[in-house]
Amino acid sequence: MKREQKKARNIVLMILFTVLIGLFYQNYACLPIPRKTPEMSTHGYEVWANSSYRSFVPGSERFCVAKDWQSLGESSIERGGVRFPEGSTGIVIKSEDFITMPVSLEKSDFDLSVTYLKAMPEAERNAYVEIIKKAFNDVGSLYPGSTHLPQKHTVLISVGLAGDGNQFETSVYPNPSQYVSVFAKNRNHPRAEELFIHGATHAYNRFHPEFKTYQDNQSPLPAGDFEEMEATWTELTFRSSKDALGTRIDDLYRTYTAVMDNRTDETILYPLSDKEIFEGIKNKSVIVSAQATEGEAEFGHYILAPLVMLAAEGMLDESDVTIDSILMEVHRTNENFFSVLSRHVDQREMSLILEFIEGRAVIPEDLVRKGEARLAI
């Protein structure tokens, strides 16, 4: 009898011990920051590490941060560690090697700070900060009014971590989130400002909790496709150099016509200049399905989408209305973009816009040039 009682007591103790271990792990334990093989993302290394910086794919786990390190872009700091938002990249930096400074914006939508390597010269840092401020101020101008709850947001200038930021292999680009954006390209790179403007637009249209309600109203475009169409448009309309605007539009339209004509060569934009990626383009639409190939996503979002917006701008060439003013109206009222646009173009032009979106009609170059002329003013 005593033997049975002892066995039962041991089972109870084991169960209690297991429960206590589980509670401890849930409330206190955390995982060490992993060291992984570098992994490339869209604009540089998503996963990367050196003596001052580590980025990794966190999942939903809680991670330990050493006392002389700090996390960036965390969604919560809890007893025992930090968590990062779903789909984002985990980032930790060695505190003594970085500086974080607050940045004032014209609107209060974001409580913005910039984090950069301490070794970066002051003049260089100031040049990056000016680009960052301009991007957030310009994009913010499309969102009338101000939020009642400024979103805490950090911009990591990752230039200098893996090199000069002029190539994929010298750029570090952890996935952005509600709490962090990344300036990954050398500021003198021809696409540096455009790519950051794109990221600042997503800080508003994809991640800011008070500016997301209108995306679901943008039929025939799903929310994600409309987000990308807005972001690629702001790359053009808010870029500082109007002299280089024509070059960028030339590249977009040359690549667009090559895809529509099913001909590839080395002069079209990367990665569509890759024959295998190019040949994977079957669906030539701004609407990109979950099963889309890399080429279809690249073409639909980053080539076709901004040209559709340019064509719409061209249709407004005799009007005081602009695509920017239409977007302001959409953000203010949560209306459908195409419904607002239809009040300023005729029925035939509206039908053409929808055909351009679905790849059923080719965008005429003269419409693109009319849109370009309005942006260049």
N, C-alpha and C positions, 0 to 999 in steps of 0.2 A: 504493500500500500504506500509506504514511504517512498519507494522508488518511483511509483506513478506520480505522486505529488511533486517530487523533485523534477521529474520530466516535464510536467505541466508548468511548473514555475519557470523552468528554463525557457520553455517556448514563449511564455508571456514576456519574460525579460528580453528575449531576442526581438519580439515584435515591438516592444517599447523602444529598444535600442535603434531599430530600423526607423521607427517613426521620428525619434529625436534626431537621427542623422539626416533624414529627409527635411525636417524643419530647419535644421542648421544650414543645410545647403540652400534651401529656399530663401532664407532670410539673411545669411551671412557669407556663405561661400561664394567664390568667384573663380573664373578660369584664368589662367595666365594668358597674356597676349601672345598669339601664335606667331611663329616665324614661318612664312610660306615662300614657295618659289614665286618670283615676280610674275604677275599676270597683266597682260595688256588690256586696256579698255578702249573707248572710242577716241580719246585724245591723248593717251599716254598710259602709264602704268596705274592700274587700279590698286593692285597689291604690290607693295614695295617696302623696303626697309633699309635703313642705315643706322648709324649710331645715335641719330637725333630724331628719327621718325619711323613710325611703323603704320602701315595700313593693311587691313585684312577684311575678310567677309565675316561678319559677326553672327548672322542668324539672330536668334532670339535670346541668346545666352547673356549672362552677366560676366563682365571681365574686370580683372584686377588692374589697377593703375598704380604703378610705383610712386612713392612720395615725391620723387624729383621729376616726374612726368605728369602730363595732363592730357585729358581727352578733348577732342574737338567734335562738335556735332552730335553729342550724346542726347538721347531723349530723356534720360533720367539718371540721376546720381543717387544710388541707394547704399545702404549699409552693405559693405562687402564688394562694391564695384559699380560699374556703369553699364547701361544698355544703350544700343543705338537703334535708330528707326528702321523699320522693316524695309529691305531693299537698298539701304544705304551701305556705305563702306565705313568700317570702324577706323578711327584715326586717333593715334596718340603721339605726342611730341615731347621731347625733352625740354623742360621749362627754361633752362638756362640758355638754350640755343635759339629761342624764338622771342619775339616781342609782339604783344597784342595792344592795339590802340583803338580807341573809339573813333567813329566817323559820323559826323553830323550830316543829315540829309535835309532836303527841302520839305519833306513830308515825314510824318511820324509813323509810317507803316512798318518800319523796321527799326529795331534797336541794334544798329550795325557796328561791328568791329572788324578790324583787319589784322590777321596774324601773318607774320613774315619772319624770315631768317634774320637773326641779329646781325649777321655779317653783311646784309644788304646795305649799300651806301644810302645815306639819307635822301639824296637827290633822286636816286633810282626808286626808292620807296615812294617818294612823293608823286612821281610820275605814274606809278601803278595806282595809287590812291585816287588820283584825279580821274583816271579812266573808270575806276570802280564807282566813284561818286556820280559821275556823269551818267553812267549806265543806269543806276538805280533812280536817279532823278528823272531821266528821260522816260524810262518805262513807267515810273510812278505817275507821270503826267497823264498817262492814258487811263488812270483810275481816279475819277473825280471823288472828292471827299477824302477823309482820312480814317484809318482804322481806330477803334477805341481801345485796341489791345496791341501795341507794337510787338512784332514778332522778333524775338531774340535771334540774331543771325550773324554768323562769322564767315568772312571771306578768307580762305587760306591762299596766300600767294605761294605756290609750290615751286616757282621758278628758282633754280639753284640747288634743288635737292638732288636731282639725277643728272644735272647738266644745265645747258643754257635755255632749254625749253623751245628750241627751234625745230626739233624733230620729235617723232613719237618716242624714240628711244631715249630722249633726254628730257621727257616731260612726265610728271606725276599727276594723275587725274583720278582721285578717289570719287566714287559716285556721290553727287550732291544730294541734299535732303532739305527738309523743312528748316534745318538749323545751320546748314553750312553750304557755301558755294566755293568753287575753286577757280583761281586764275592760274592756268597751267602753262600757257604759251608765253614765250618771251614777248614783251610789249612791242618790240619792233617786227615781230612776225606779222605778215600781211593779214592773217585771220585772227590775231589775238583779240583785238577789241570786239570784233563781230561775235566771236565765240563767247566772250564774257557777257555781252549784251543778251545773247541767247539765254545764258544761264540766269541772268538777272530777271529776265521775263519769266522763266520757270519758277523763280522764287516767288513771283506774284501768282502766275496762273496755274501752277501745279501744286505749290506747297503752302502758300499763305492761307490759313484757315478762313479768313474773312473775304477772300477774293476768288472763291472756287465755285460759287453757286451757278454761274452762267454757263459753264462748259457743257453741262448736260442738256442745254437747250439749243445746241448748234447743229441740228439735223440739216443736211444729210451726213454731217461729220460726227463721228463719235468724239468724246471729250479729248482723248489722247491725241487724235489727229488735229483737232482744232488748236490744242495747246501748241503743237509743233508749227502749225501754219502761222499762228501769232508770233512765235519766237523767231522763225526764219524771216518774217516780215520786219520785225524790229531790228534785226541785223542790218537791213538795208536802210531803213528810214532814220535810224539814230546813229549810224556810223559817222565819225568825225570828218573823215576825208571824202569829200564829194568828188575829188579828182579820181580816186580809185573806185568810185561807185560804178562807173561805166565798165571798167575792167571786170569787176565781179559779175555784173549782169551779162557781159559778153560770155564769160565762162559758163554761167548758168544756162544761158540760151543755147550755146553751142552743145553743151552736154545734153540738154533737153531734146534738141532736134535729132541728135545722134541716136538717142534711145527711141524716139518715136519712129525714126527711119530704120531701126535695127542695124545700125552700123557702129562699130567701135574702132577707136584708134587711141593713140597715146596722148592726144591733145585734150581729151575730155577729163573732167574732174575725177580725182581719186575718191573712193575706191572703184568707181564705175569704169575706170580705165583698165581694171583687171578683167581679162576676157571671161574668166569663169564666173565672176560676180555679175558681169554684164549679161551673160547668157542666162542667168537665173531670173531675169526680169520678164515676167509674163503679164502681171497685173500692173498697169501703168496709171495708177490712181493715187490721189492724196489719201484715200481710205486704205489703211494698211492693216491687214488682218493679223491675228496672232500667229498664223502659219506662214506669213510672208517671208520671202528670202531676204538676205542681207541687201541685195541689190534693189528689191522692191521697196524696202523700208527707206533706203538711202535716196532713191529716186523720188518716191512719193512725198516724203517729208522735207527733204533738203534741196531738191531741184524743182520739182513741180509746184509745191505749195507756195514758195515766194513768187514764182512767175504768175500764178493765178492771182495773187494779190496785186502784183504789178499791172496785170491786165485789167483788173477791176479799177485800179487807180487811173489807168489810161482811159477807161470808159467815162471817168468823172472829169475829163480834162477841161470841159467848159462849165464846170460847176465850182462853187466855193466849198463844197463838201469834199472831204478827203477820207482815205481809209482810216487815218488816225482819228478823225472826228467821229467816224462810224464806230470804231472800237471804243471810244470814250462813251458813246451812247449805249453800246452793248454792256459795258461794265457798270454803267450807272443804273440801267433798267433791267438787266438780266434778259434782254430780248435776244432773239435769234439774229445773228450777224447777217444772214442772207435776207431775212425779212426787212431789216433796216436798209441794206444795200438796194433792195428792190424798189424802195421809195425814191431812189435817185438815178436809176437806170431804166431803160425801157424793157419790155417783156422779152424781146429778142435777145438783148444783151444779157439779161438774167439767165435765160436758157443756155446761152453760150458758156457762162461762168460754170454752170453745173456740168456741162459737157466737158469743159476743161478739167474740172476736178476728177471726173471719172475716166479721163483719157479717151473720150469718144470724139474729141475734136482737137485740132492742133492750134495752139495759141499763136496768132499772127505776130510777127516781129514788130509791126508798127504800133500795136497796142502796148507791147512791152516798152518801146521807146517813148511813147507818150507818158507812160507811168514813170519811167526814168527821168524824163524832163521835169516832171512835177516834183520829184524828190531832190533833184539837183539845184532847185531854187534856194 
